[in-house]
């Protein structure tokens, strides 16, 4: 009896495709919507991270330019 159940379970698992795409296609509507929302939030988060990285890089460059300008100005004033 147990051998029959085990062989049936093994037979079912060998016929089933466990790729991500097939799991997504077989999922319920709510599961699909949650997965799509998570993917969308992930894309949005990475967009924010990249935008902040660019902003801080620009601020850092402008700060260095300002610092150089101030040191040049202070050299003219002190002499």
N, C-alpha and C positions, 0 to 999 in steps of 0.2 A: 504494500500500500504506500509506504513512504517512498519507495523507489519510484513508483509511478508518478507521485507528486513532484519529486525532484527532477525526473526526466521531463515532465511537462514544463516545469519552471525553466529548466535549461533550454528547452525547445522554444519557449516563448521569448526568452532573452536573446537567442541567436537570430530570431527573425525581426527583432525590433531594432530600428536605427536610432542610435543615441547621439547623433550629431546635434550641434546647437540649433541648426536651422530646423531640423525635423522636430526637436523638442519644442521649439517656439511655435511651429505650425500646429502641433497637437495641443498646445496649451489652451486654457480657457480664456475668454475675452478679458476678464479682470487681470489675469496674469500677463497677457500680452500688453494691456494698457499700462500696467506698472512697469514692465520692462522698457516700453517705449518712453515713459516719463523719466525713468532713470537714465536712459541714454541721452534724452534731451537735456536733462539737468547736468549731466557730465559734460556734454558739449558746451553748454552755457558757462559752466564753471571754468573750463579750460580757456574759453574766450576771455573771461574776466581776468584770469591769471596772466594770460599773454598781454592783455591791454595794460594791466598794472605793471608788468615787467617793462614794457615799452615806456610807460609814463615815468617810472622811477629812473630808467636809463636816461631819458631826456632831462629830468630834473637834476640828475647827477652831473651831466655834461654842462648844463647851464650854471650850476653851482661852481664847477671848476673854472668856467670862463669868467664868472663874476670874481672869483678869488684871484685869478691872474690879473684882471683889470684893476682890482683894488691894490694889489701889491705894486703894480706899475704906477698907479696914482700916488701911493705912499712914497715911492722912491723920488718922484718929482717934488713932492711937498717937503720932504725932509732935507733936500739939498738946497 
